[in-house]
């Protein structure tokens, strides 16, 4: 049976994460190119998304947090090219070609962040937070966000 409640929590936590990521990208755009700001903001947003998903969406996931974070990062690494290509492609090619100028960078980035929703949900549900008997490796992810189990 589909888990609609979990998917709704994923959408809500992902929406919050995407909103914060967009703010980070806008701020970073003051000091770096749009293309680089999208990439750096994606990394910041991934840490935010991991914390929110682990606490509110996949709270009963078994296994060490560090293993979950590594798998979470791998799923996001698969989604990143899609987010970057859509964001940059819309902002630099499609929107100028059609004359769209209303906050074009922001709109492009939001659309780009939304594109891997389904693949991310299933990747995180069946891979990132599936639990693992492997021992924890490495230091605490995301600068030790205080997400201890």
C-alpha positions as CSV (number, residue, x, y, z in Angstrom):
1,X,0.0,0.0,0.0
2,X,1.4,3.5,-0.9
3,X,2.6,5.6,2.0
4,X,0.9,8.9,1.1
5,X,1.6,10.4,4.6
6,X,5.3,9.8,4.2
7,X,5.4,11.2,0.7
8,X,3.5,14.3,1.9
9,X,6.0,14.8,4.7
10,X,8.8,14.4,2.1
11,X,7.2,17.1,-0.1
12,X,6.8,19.4,2.9
13,X,10.3,18.9,4.2
14,X,11.7,19.1,0.7
15,X,9.8,22.3,0.0
16,X,11.2,23.9,3.2
17,X,14.7,22.7,2.2
18,X,14.3,24.0,-1.4
19,X,13.1,27.3,0.0
20,X,16.2,27.6,2.2
21,X,18.4,26.5,-0.6
22,X,17.0,29.1,-2.9
23,X,17.7,31.8,-0.3
24,X,21.3,30.5,0.0
25,X,21.7,30.5,-3.8
26,X,20.4,34.1,-4.1
27,X,22.9,35.2,-1.4
28,X,25.7,33.3,-3.0
29,X,25.0,34.9,-6.3
30,X,26.2,38.2,-4.9
31,X,29.7,36.8,-4.6
32,X,29.9,34.1,-7.3
33,X,28.5,33.2,-10.7
34,X,25.0,31.8,-10.9
35,X,26.3,28.4,-12.1
36,X,28.6,28.1,-9.1
37,X,26.0,29.4,-6.7
38,X,23.5,26.7,-7.8
39,X,26.2,24.0,-7.1
40,X,27.2,25.4,-3.7
41,X,23.6,26.0,-2.6
42,X,22.8,22.4,-3.6
43,X,25.4,21.1,-1.1
44,X,24.1,23.3,1.6
45,X,20.5,22.3,0.8
46,X,21.5,18.6,0.8
47,X,22.6,19.0,4.5
48,X,19.3,20.7,5.3
49,X,17.3,18.1,3.4
50,X,19.1,15.3,5.2
51,X,18.3,16.7,8.6
52,X,14.7,17.3,7.8
53,X,14.1,14.0,6.0
54,X,15.8,12.0,8.8
55,X,13.7,13.7,11.6
56,X,10.3,14.1,9.9
57,X,10.1,11.7,7.0
58,X,12.2,8.6,7.7
59,X,12.4,8.8,11.5
60,X,12.3,5.1,12.0
61,X,15.1,4.2,9.6
62,X,17.6,1.8,11.1
63,X,21.3,2.0,10.8
64,X,24.1,4.4,11.5
65,X,23.5,8.1,10.6
66,X,26.8,8.3,8.8
67,X,25.8,5.5,6.5
68,X,22.5,7.1,5.9
69,X,24.2,10.4,5.0
70,X,26.6,8.7,2.6
71,X,23.7,7.0,0.8
72,X,21.7,10.3,0.9
73,X,24.6,12.1,-0.7
74,X,24.8,9.4,-3.4
75,X,21.1,9.8,-4.3
76,X,21.6,13.5,-4.4
77,X,24.7,13.2,-6.6
78,X,22.5,11.4,-9.1
79,X,20.0,14.2,-9.0
80,X,22.4,17.1,-9.1
81,X,23.2,17.1,-12.9
82,X,19.5,17.2,-13.5
83,X,19.0,20.2,-11.1
84,X,22.0,22.0,-12.5
85,X,21.2,21.4,-16.2
86,X,17.5,22.5,-15.8
87,X,18.4,25.5,-13.7
88,X,21.2,26.8,-15.9
89,X,19.5,25.7,-19.1
90,X,16.3,27.6,-18.3
91,X,18.1,30.7,-16.9
92,X,20.7,31.1,-19.7
93,X,19.0,29.7,-22.7
94,X,15.3,29.0,-22.6
95,X,14.1,32.1,-20.6
96,X,16.2,34.6,-22.7
97,X,14.9,32.9,-25.9
98,X,11.3,33.4,-24.9
99,X,11.8,36.8,-23.3
100,X,11.0,35.7,-19.7
101,X,12.6,38.1,-17.3
102,X,10.6,38.0,-14.1
103,X,13.1,36.7,-11.5
104,X,14.3,34.4,-14.2
105,X,17.3,33.0,-12.2
106,X,15.1,32.2,-9.2
107,X,12.3,30.7,-11.2
108,X,14.8,28.6,-13.1
109,X,16.4,27.4,-9.9
110,X,13.1,26.5,-8.3
111,X,12.0,24.5,-11.3
112,X,15.4,22.8,-11.4
113,X,15.2,21.8,-7.7
114,X,11.7,20.3,-8.3
115,X,12.6,18.1,-11.2
116,X,14.0,15.1,-9.3
117,X,11.2,14.8,-6.7
118,X,10.0,11.3,-7.5
119,X,13.5,9.8,-8.1
120,X,14.7,11.4,-4.9
121,X,11.8,10.1,-2.8
122,X,12.2,6.5,-4.0
123,X,16.0,6.7,-3.8
124,X,15.9,7.9,-0.2
125,X,13.0,5.6,0.8
126,X,14.7,2.4,-0.6
127,X,18.4,3.3,-0.4
128,X,19.3,6.2,1.8
129,X,17.2,5.3,4.8
130,X,16.8,1.6,4.4
131,X,19.1,0.8,7.3
132,X,22.4,-0.9,7.2
133,X,24.3,-3.3,9.4
134,X,27.6,-1.7,8.4
135,X,29.5,0.2,11.1
136,X,29.5,3.9,11.1
137,X,32.4,5.5,9.2
138,X,33.8,9.0,9.1
139,X,32.9,12.1,11.1
140,X,29.5,13.5,11.6
141,X,28.0,14.7,8.4
142,X,27.1,18.4,7.7
143,X,29.4,19.7,10.4
144,X,27.7,17.6,13.1
145,X,24.1,18.9,12.9
146,X,23.4,17.3,16.3
147,X,21.5,14.5,14.7
148,X,22.5,11.7,17.0
149,X,20.7,8.4,17.5
